Amino acid sequence: PSVIPPPYNTEKNFNKFLEDEGPRRRLLDLVIDGRHIAIDINKNPTTRYHILIIPEPENEYVQYFNEVALDTMLIIRRLSKSARLKLGFNPWGGLASVNHLHLQGNYYDEVMPLEDTDRRIEFRAMGTDVYTLVSYPASLCGFEIDRENKFSRPFLTAVQLLQKEDISHPISMLGNFVYIRPEVVRTN
């Protein structure tokens, strides 16, 4: 499956779900730094505290990671003071089942193995160290989140290169790092 999403589906999206299901679907509607962010209940949670974060739902973005998605992740990360909050993005053609830009949010009770794994600097891109994980069972590329968000440009460039090559790229934001897991999805 391709990570390039089809056109926006007017019948299967979070605005339509809210219209059909009513206000019990939506936990919060926030405007932070001028950006509208909706927090919805996840109807298929994978953890006890699993939410959906929809950046600017009225703009009807397709499920394609972009600067709006990254800014939203950073806003939610800044809003939450808990180190237990983990944020993620599943690309279209990966695990995303709704083609309306959304992120995942989970609160985990325990430290995830990804957080306990040693990192190694592989190279420097646009003034930002790019890391890999030592002895971790999956190949990930990590970027340290800095106060000035200097990591944003090289991180988004890496995501865009993967999108251009049609390579799946789940994204996880944990603690002070954001990781991309490039994975070539094969179909037979």
C-alpha positions as CSV (number, residue, x, y, z in Angstrom):
1,P,0.0,0.0,0.0
2,S,1.1,3.5,-0.8
3,V,1.8,6.1,1.9
4,I,0.3,8.7,-0.5
5,P,-3.3,9.0,0.7
6,P,-6.2,9.2,-1.7
7,P,-8.3,12.3,-1.8
8,Y,-10.1,13.3,1.4
9,N,-13.1,11.1,2.1
10,T,-16.2,13.2,2.9
11,E,-18.0,10.1,4.4
12,K,-15.2,8.7,6.7
13,N,-13.5,11.4,8.6
14,F,-13.4,12.8,12.2
15,N,-15.8,15.7,11.3
16,K,-18.4,13.3,10.0
17,F,-17.9,11.0,13.0
18,L,-18.5,14.0,15.3
19,E,-21.6,15.0,13.3
20,D,-23.0,11.4,13.4
21,E,-22.1,10.5,17.0
22,G,-22.5,13.9,18.7
23,P,-20.4,15.6,21.4
24,R,-19.6,12.4,23.3
25,R,-17.0,11.7,20.5
26,R,-15.0,14.9,21.2
27,L,-13.2,15.3,24.5
28,L,-11.7,18.8,23.9
29,D,-11.6,21.5,21.3
30,L,-8.5,23.7,22.0
31,V,-7.1,26.7,20.3
32,I,-3.4,27.0,21.2
33,D,-0.9,29.4,19.5
34,G,-3.7,30.1,17.0
35,R,-4.1,26.4,16.0
36,H,-7.3,24.5,16.5
37,I,-6.7,21.1,17.9
38,A,-9.4,18.6,18.6
39,I,-9.0,15.7,21.0
40,D,-11.3,12.7,20.3
41,I,-12.0,9.5,22.1
42,N,-10.3,6.6,20.3
43,K,-13.0,4.0,19.6
44,N,-10.4,1.3,19.2
45,P,-7.9,2.0,22.0
46,T,-4.7,0.1,22.3
47,T,-4.1,1.3,25.8
48,R,-6.2,2.6,28.7
49,Y,-5.5,6.3,27.9
50,H,-5.5,6.4,24.1
51,I,-6.7,9.5,22.4
52,L,-6.8,10.9,18.9
53,I,-5.4,14.4,18.2
54,I,-6.8,16.1,15.1
55,P,-4.9,19.2,13.9
56,E,-7.2,21.8,12.5
57,P,-10.0,19.3,11.7
58,E,-11.9,22.0,9.7
59,N,-9.1,22.1,7.1
60,E,-9.7,18.4,6.3
61,Y,-6.0,17.5,5.8
62,V,-5.4,14.0,4.5
63,Q,-3.3,11.5,6.6
64,Y,0.1,12.8,5.4
65,F,2.6,14.1,7.9
66,N,3.5,17.7,7.5
67,E,4.5,20.8,9.5
68,V,1.0,21.2,10.9
69,A,1.2,17.7,12.4
70,L,4.7,18.3,13.9
71,D,3.7,21.7,15.3
72,T,0.6,20.0,16.9
73,M,2.7,17.3,18.4
74,L,5.0,19.9,19.9
75,I,2.1,21.9,21.3
76,I,0.5,18.9,22.9
77,R,3.9,17.8,24.3
78,R,4.3,21.3,25.8
79,L,0.8,21.3,27.2
80,S,1.2,18.0,29.0
81,K,3.7,18.0,31.9
82,S,3.8,14.2,32.1
83,A,6.7,12.3,30.9
84,R,4.3,9.4,30.4
85,L,2.6,11.0,27.4
86,K,3.7,9.3,24.1
87,L,2.7,10.8,20.8
88,G,2.6,9.1,17.4
89,F,1.7,9.2,13.8
90,N,0.7,6.3,11.6
91,P,0.9,7.0,7.9
92,W,-1.6,6.1,5.3
93,G,-0.7,2.7,3.9
94,G,0.6,1.9,7.4
95,L,-1.7,1.5,10.4
96,A,-3.9,4.6,9.7
97,S,-7.5,3.6,8.9
98,V,-9.0,7.1,8.6
99,N,-7.7,9.4,5.9
100,H,-8.0,12.6,8.0
101,L,-4.8,13.9,9.5
102,H,-4.6,12.6,13.1
103,L,-2.1,11.7,15.7
104,Q,-2.2,9.2,18.5
105,G,-1.7,10.0,22.2
106,N,-1.1,7.5,24.9
107,Y,-0.2,7.7,28.6
108,Y,1.9,4.6,29.5
109,D,2.5,3.6,33.1
110,E,5.9,2.1,32.4
111,V,8.9,3.3,30.6
112,M,8.9,1.9,27.0
113,P,11.9,-0.1,25.8
114,L,12.6,2.6,23.2
115,E,13.2,5.1,26.0
116,D,15.7,2.8,27.8
117,T,17.8,2.1,24.7
118,D,21.2,3.7,24.2
119,R,21.5,6.1,21.3
120,R,24.4,6.7,19.0
121,I,25.0,9.9,16.9
122,E,25.3,8.8,13.3
123,F,25.8,12.2,11.6
124,R,24.9,15.8,11.8
125,A,22.3,17.3,9.5
126,M,21.5,21.1,9.3
127,G,23.0,21.6,12.7
128,T,21.1,18.7,14.3
129,D,22.5,15.4,15.6
130,V,20.8,12.4,14.0
131,Y,20.7,9.2,16.2
132,T,20.2,5.5,15.8
133,L,19.5,3.1,18.6
134,V,22.1,0.7,19.8
135,S,20.9,-3.0,20.1
136,Y,17.2,-2.1,19.4
137,P,15.3,-4.7,17.3
138,A,14.0,-2.1,14.8
139,S,15.8,0.5,12.7
140,L,14.9,4.0,13.8
141,C,16.2,7.4,13.1
142,G,16.0,9.8,16.1
143,F,16.2,13.5,16.5
144,E,16.6,15.3,19.8
145,I,13.9,17.9,20.5
146,D,15.6,21.2,21.4
147,R,14.1,24.4,22.8
148,E,14.5,26.3,19.6
149,N,13.1,23.5,17.5
150,K,16.2,23.4,15.3
151,F,15.5,19.7,14.8
152,S,12.3,20.5,12.9
153,R,13.8,21.2,9.5
154,P,16.0,18.1,9.3
155,F,13.3,15.9,10.8
156,L,10.7,17.1,8.3
157,T,13.2,16.8,5.4
158,A,13.7,13.1,6.4
159,V,10.0,12.5,6.5
160,Q,9.5,14.2,3.1
161,L,12.2,12.0,1.6
162,L,10.5,8.9,2.8
163,Q,7.2,10.2,1.5
164,K,8.7,10.9,-1.9
165,E,10.0,7.3,-2.0
166,D,6.7,6.0,-0.8
167,I,8.2,4.4,2.3
168,S,6.1,4.0,5.4
169,H,7.3,6.1,8.3
170,P,5.6,5.7,11.6
171,I,6.6,8.5,14.0
172,S,6.9,8.4,17.8
173,M,7.6,11.3,20.1
174,L,8.8,10.2,23.5
175,G,10.5,12.4,26.1
176,N,13.0,14.6,24.3
177,F,13.2,12.6,21.1
178,V,11.2,12.1,18.0
179,Y,11.8,8.9,16.0
180,I,11.0,7.8,12.5
181,R,10.8,4.1,11.7
182,P,11.2,3.7,7.9
183,E,9.6,0.5,6.7
184,V,9.2,-0.7,3.2
185,V,5.8,-2.4,3.0
186,R,5.7,-5.2,0.5
187,T,2.5,-6.6,-1.1
188,N,2.4,-9.9,-2.8
